[in-house]
């Protein structure tokens, strides 16, 4: 405190004060007044730091900066990779400006890097990288192809089509807060009789998740899909971890992301059981090292931070991930 107040300090073992010619610059994404009220930040420290506060508005509050930053990031990515620069269409600009960017500039950078990777040598596929909310908030409905699972062979198998129906029903039920019958209920929205809808839910083994489940506390399927989307993009952009997808097509990568969403939804107490391949055994042959795991852990924490996941849920997710480590990392012991 004295160092901050008077710019003086004493070395350990000395009895004379020394002067320090320094300037302190502190930054935070928290509301320190609220943190002080909650007892999580010292009031005396706040007053010593808060000499000339500068508030940087969130990215959503300065939409005029979004396109300039996006073009800078795209130019940097092109120079770094040796590939041609990508331009933004008027529709893409509208979607970028309409999205609220809860992760601010870091999220914008990650989305553009993800789009750059998924685009290959073709046009910028921002549609594959932006969260669905970015398109809907621009007043545009995403195409059916953007919302459907990607067929592996140009068509849907019976199990894939069943999974599509399952995801659609869950989406409708969550949108109407699991109200099945009556005005604005799921049956009315789907133009089905309540008995028909109930029969389909039973056949597909869809049950309303517990409100205390991690799935519900995170915000349901959309929130988990957004989390997986962000995490997947960070991992794909990592120089160390990207090798695991080097030989995969764009469709293959998207299918992996969809499997992750389904797996996480089920593992967190979601309304449907995961029916895909065993995620643990699928990693045994990949030669995953502790260095890989540490890189993944960094991206996991960054994703949780950028999405402002609450402390309790954040710790549960981290604990769940750490519980998988010994089964998929070769040198974990």
N, C-alpha and C positions, 0 to 999 in steps of 0.2 A: 504493500500500500504506500509506503513512504517513497519507494522508487518511482511509483506513478505520480505521486503528489509533488515531490521535490526533486526528482531526477538525481537522487543520491542513494548510495548503498555502501555496505561494509563487507569486505571479504571475510570469509571464515577465518577466525584467528586474529584478525586485525581490530584495532580499536579506533581507527580513524575513518571518517566518511570520504567516499570518493564521488566525484561528479560524473554523470553519464550524459553525453551529448547525443541523445536519441529521440526519435519520435515514434510514439506508439500508434499503430493503426489496428483496430479490432473490427471484425465483421461477424455477423450472425444472421441466420434466417428465422430466428425466434423473436417474438414480441417480448422484450426484456421487462417491460412494465408488468405484463402478466406473469412472467417467470418469477419476478420479485414477489408479487402478491401470493404466488403459490409456494414460496419458500425455496425455490430452486436456483435463485441467483442473489448474490449479496448486494444489498442496497448501497453500501459504501463503495464497493467496487464499481457499481454502475455510475455513480456520480464522479468518480475519478476518471473513468473512461469517456463519459459522455460530455466532452468539451465542445466538440463541433460535429454534431451528428449529421450524417448524410443518408437520406433514405433513397434507395434505388427502387423505383416502382417495378412490380413484376412485369414480365414480358407481355402479358395480356393487356396491361395498361398502356403500353407503347407499341401498338401494332405497326407504326411506321418503321420500327427497327427490325421487324421480323424478316421482311424480304431482303433487306440489306445483309443481315446476318446469314440468311439462308444462302444467298449468292456467294458470300465470302467462304462459307463452309464447303460449298460445292466446288468452288475454285481451288481451295486448299486440297480437297480430296482428289481432284483430278491431277493436280501437280504431284501429289504424293504417290499416286498409283501409276502415273504415266499414261493415263487414259484421257480421252477427250472430255472437255467440260460439258456439263449438262445444263440446259436452260430450264426455266420454270414456265409452264403454260399459265394462261390467265386463270384457268380453273384451279390449278395447283396453288397459285398465289391466293386465291379466294379462300381455299381450304386452310392454308397456313395462317391467314389472318383471322379466320373465324374460330380456330381452336384456342382454348384458354391457356394451354401450356403450363400445367401445374408444376412441371419440373423445370420451368424457365429455360434459360439458354442451354443448359446441359441436355435437357430433353430434346430441344430443337436440333442440336448437334447430333445426338444419337439417332433421331428419326432420319435425318438426311444421310448419315453414314449407312444406316440400314437400307435405305432406298437405293443408295449408290451401289451397295454390294449386290442387292437383289436384281438390279437392272442389267448386270452383265455389260455387254457392249451396245445395248439397245437404249431406247428412250428412258428417262428417269421414271421409275415405277414408285412414285410417291404413294400410290393407292395401296401398295403392299406394306408400307412402313408406317403410315399414319394410323393412329387409333381410330376406331369407328366413329367416336364422338366428334372427330375433326370434320368428318364428312357430313354427319347429320346436323351439326351446329351451323354449317354453311347453308342450310336450307336445301340440301341435296340428299336424296335417298340413295344409298349405295346400291349398286346393281345386285341382282340375285347371285351372280357369279362370285361377287366379293364376299357374300355371306355364307355361301355353301361350302362344305368341305370340298377339298380338291380331289376329284376322282383320279385314282392312280393309273387307270388304263383308258381314260377318255369316257368312261361310263361308271355308274355307281353299282356296286354289288348289292345284294339283298341286305347284308349287314351294314354297309355304308349308308344305304337308304334308310334303314331303321335308325341308325345313329343320327341322321339328318332330322328325322321326325322327332326323335327324342330331344335334340337341341332346340328345335323350333317350339315344342310344347313347353319346355323349361323357360325359354325366353318369354313366351306369352304369359305364363303363370307368374313369373317374377315381375313382369310389367304391370299386372293387375293385382299384385300382392297376394297371389294364390287364391283368389276368389274364383270359384269354378262356375257357379250358376248366377242368375240374376243379371240385372242391368250392368253393363261394362265388365261382366265376368269373362273368364277365359272362353267358355263355351260360346258366348255371344260374339266375342271377337273373332273366333275361328268359324263361326256359323255352323256349329255343331249342337246337337242336343246334349244337355248335361250328362245324360246316361251314356251316350256314345263316348264323350270325352273321358268320363270316369273309367270306362272299359279300356280305352287306349292307355291311360295312365297305369292301370293295373297290369296290362299286358307288357308294357315297356318298363315296368318296375320303377316308376317314378313316384317318389314320396316327398312330401314337403320337408325340407331340412329343419332341424331344430334351430330356434332363434339364438341359442347359445353356442352353436357350432362355429368353428373358425370360418367356414364357408359363408355363413350368414353375417358374421361380424365384419368380414372383409367387404361385403357388399354384393355377394352373389356371383353369378357366372360372368357378368360383364367385367367386374372388378378383377376376377381371377384371370380372365382372358387378357385384360390390359397388362396385368402384372407379368404374365408369361410372355406377352408380346415385347414388352420393354426388356425383360431379362434376356430373351432370345436375341434381340437386336444387339445388345451389349456383347454377348458371347460371340456372335458371328463377327463382330468388328474387332475382337481381340486377336492380336497377332499370334498368340500362342494357341488359343482354343479354336481358331477358325479352321485349323487343319482337319478337324473332325468332319467338316462339311465340304471339304475341298472338291470332292468328287460327286457331290449331291446336286441334283437339279433344283431349280426354284420350286417346282411342285413338291419334290421330296422334302425340302426344307420346311415348306408350309405345312405339310402333313405331319412332320415331327412336332411343329408348334401346336397343331391341333391335338395331337396325342398328349402333349404335356398339359394342355388346358384340361382335357378330360381326366387325366390322372390326378392332377392337383385338385380338381373339383370333387372327385370321389374321395381322395385322401383327407380332405378338409371337412368332410361330412355333408357333401352336396346331395342333390336329390336323386342321382343315378349312379349305379355301380360302374366302375371302370371296366371296360370289356376289351381293351387293347392288349398289346403284348406286355410281358413282364418287363417293367422299366429297369429293374435291378439287373436281371440276367442279360438284358440287351447291352449293358455297358461292360460286361466281363472281358470281351475280346478287344476292347479299344485301347488297352495299354494306358489307362489314365494314371497319371503320377500325382504326387502331392503338390508339385508346382502347378499342375493343371487345376487341382482342387483349390489351391490358394487363390488362383486367378478367378475361378468361378465364385468363390466366397466373396471376393472384393466386388464383383459385379452384382451379386445377390444383395449385398448391403447397400450398394449404390442405388439399386432399383427400389428397394424398400424406402430409402431416404427420399428419392425423387418423387415417389408416389405418396409420401407423407403417411405411411402405414403407422398406426398407433403402436406404442411400445409393447403392449401385451401381445398383440398379433404378430408384431415383428419378431419377438423372441420365440414365439411358437413356430414360426416359419423357419427361423434359423436352426432351432433345435431339431425340427423334422429333417432338414437338409443334412445336418451333422450326423443324424442317425443313419443316413444312407452311405456315409463316407467309407466306412470299413468294407462295405460290400462291393463298391465300385472302384475304389482306388487300390492299385496293385501294391504300392509300398506304404499303405496307411499305417502299418504296424512299425 
